[in-house]
Amino acid sequence: MPTDPSAGNSLRADPCDHALSPARPFSGEEREAIYRAIETRRDVRDQFLPDPLPDELVERLLNAAHSAPSVGFMQPWNFTLVTDGAVRQAAFVAFSRANEEAAAMFQGEQQTLYRSLKLEGIRKAPLSICVTCDPTRGGKVVLGRTHNPRTDVYSTVCAIQNLWLAARAEGIGVGWVSIFHDSDIRTILEIPGHIEIVAWLCLGRVNELYTEPELAVKGWRQRVPLEELVFRNRWGGV
């Protein structure tokens, strides 16, 4: 008697099937809100209000960050919350020193424009978060990271973007400070040598945001047309 090849499939079902749910698209309103958060997200440098952020709001933002994808599910991120005025001032001094070095790298009108940009987030924002990456968290061999060890940092940046978009939805401004010597921040926050510093984020309420990225509004650079950046099937292919 022929055997039905489908017989017994239920016994061989993937034990993880119970964790699946329908992949339905979002409603129009939900979809619009997500795209609006993406399109209106800004790097806030100066417009922070001094009001402290409620703990429950900060926890929502951190949960959004912690929900980011990560290679091999290694979740390499840590978030050091900085509210102490003395620590923030030490970070600002470190930033100021590096910022002067950066200004000297530009010439003429570009240097003048650079110096005119207000970069006061560390002092003005009520909360700073130093986001770091622990490359050892997944062990010596991490699924998906076997041939590109930098994917741990890529994962950490995904967590930052999650936090940034959630903050935009909450009406919270975020600024990413990258102008500092790694060794200065490492010393100030007592960060172990094997941990990589990825970002210093400034967070706080804002009353206004630029309608376009601030650097575009102030003439530093303009957005590159998307069609110039999309290739087909090979580098440069159209």
N, C-alpha and C positions, 0 to 999 in steps of 0.2 A: 504494500500500500504506500503511495507516494507520501513523502513527509512535507508538510507545509513549512516552507523556509521561514515564515514569520512566527511560527509557533515558538513559544518560550521567550519572545522578545521582552515581555514584561519582567521576566526574571533577570534579563541582562540589562535592564534600564540603568542609565547613569545614576548613581546615588545622589548626585548633586541636582538632579532635575527638579527637586522640590524647591530649590532656591531660585528658580526662574520665574519671571513675571512678564506679562505682555509688554512689548516695546512700542507702545503707542506714542504718536507725536503729541507734543504739548498743544494746548488750546492756542488759538490765535493771540489771545491776551497774554498768556504766559510766554509765548515765543517772542512777542514784541518787547516784553519787559527784559528778557535776556539780551536781546540785541541792543536795546537801549542802554543797558548797563555797559555792554562792551563798547558801544560807540561814544558814550559820554564819560567814560573813565578818564581821569586826568592824573598827571604826576603833579601833586600839589607841593609847592616850594615855600609859600609864604603866608597863605590865607587862613592859617589855622586859628581857631578860637581856643581860649585857655581852659574851657570847661572840661573837667575830668570825664572820661567815658565810663558808663556803668559796667560793672563786672559782667553782667549777663550778656551785654552787647559784645564785649570783648570775647567772651566765651563762644558766642555764635560765630564770630569771625574766625577764631582759631579752629572751631569745628569744621568750618568751610575749608580752611587750609588743609586740615588733617584728612579731608575727604578726597584730596587730590590723587590722581593716579601715580603709581611709583613702580619702577622697574623691579620685577621679582617681588612686588609688594613689600619692599624693604623699608619703606617709610623712613627715609634717612634724615628727616628734618628735626630740628629743635627750634623753639621760640623763646628767646630770653626777653622778658618784658622789663622795660626800663622806665621807671617813673621818678626815681631819685634825682633831685636837682643837681647834686654834685656829680653824679655819674654822667648825666646829660651834658653838663658844662665841660667835663673832661673830653667827652666825645666831640663837642663843638670846637674845642681848642684843636683837637687832632684834625678835624675837618678843615678848619680855617687855615692851618698850616699847609695842608695838601692843596687846598683851593688856591692859595697864592702861587704854589708851584704850577698848578694847572693853568692859571691865568697867564703866566709867563710863557706858556707854550703857544699862545696865539699872538697875532700881530695886528697892529693898526686898528681899524674899525671893529674887527672881530674881537679883539681884546677888550675894547671899550664896551661893546655889547655884552661880552661875557661878564665883565665886572658890574654891569648894571643889573644883572639878574639877581633877584633877592632869593637867597638860599638860607632861610631862617627856620626851617622845619625843626631841626634838632632842639632849638631853644623855645620855639613857640608851641609846638604840638605837645599835648599833655602826656602822650604815650609814644615811646619808641619800642620797636621790636627788632632785635637782632636775629635774623634767620640764618641758621647754620646747617651744614650737611655732615653727617657722620658716615664716612665711606666704609666703616667696619660693621655697620648694623646688621647687614644681611649675611655676615660670615665671609669666609674666604672666596667662595664661589656663589654668585647670585644669578638666578635665572634671568636671562635677558641682558646681563651685564658682562657676559664672558668675553665679548669682543669689543666692547666700548665702555670702558670704566667711567666715562664722564656722564653716563646716563643717570647716576645718582644725583648729580647736580641738576640735570634737566628735570628730574622728578621734583626736586626742591623748588625750582622755579615755577613748576606747575602749582605747587602749594601756595606760592606767593601770588600768582595770578588769581587763584580761587579766592584768596583773602581779599585781594584788591577789588574784584567784582562784587563780592558780598558787601564790602565796605561801601561801594558806590550805591548799592541797593539800599543801604542803611542811612545814606546821606553823610557818610564819613569820608573825609579826604585822606589820601595816602600819598606820601612822597618817598621815593627810593633814593637814598643817599649812597653814592658809590665812590665819592671822592674822599679817600682816606688811605693811610698806610695800614695794611693788614695787621702789622705788628702793634700799632697803637691801639686798635680796638681789641685785639687779642689780650693785650696787657690790661686794659681798662676793665674788661669783663671776665678776665681770668679764664680764657677759653683754651682748652687743651690743644697741644700741637697737632694732633691728627685730625682735628675738626676743621672743616673748611667754612670760612665766613662767606656767605652768599649775598646778604643784603642787610642794610640798616634801614628800616622802614619807620617813617614818622606818621602817626595817626592822630586825627582830631576832627572835631566838627568844623564845617565851613559854611559860610552863608552864600558864597558864590563860587562858581567854577567857570573857567574859560570855555567858550563855545567850541573852540578848536584847541589842539595842543598848544601850550604856552609858547614853546619855542617856534611854532609856526606863526602865532600871532605877533611875536616880537621880531620876526624876520631872521631867525637863526637858520632854519631849514623848512622846506615845505614838503608835504606828503608826496611820495613818489607814486605816480599812477600805477594801479594794480596791473594793468595790461603789460607794463614793462617788466614785471617780475614773474610772470607766469610762462613757463616753457611747456612744450609737448614732447614727450617720449625721449628727449635727450636735452642736454644743456644747450640753450639757445634755440631749441626747436620751436617753431611757430605753427 
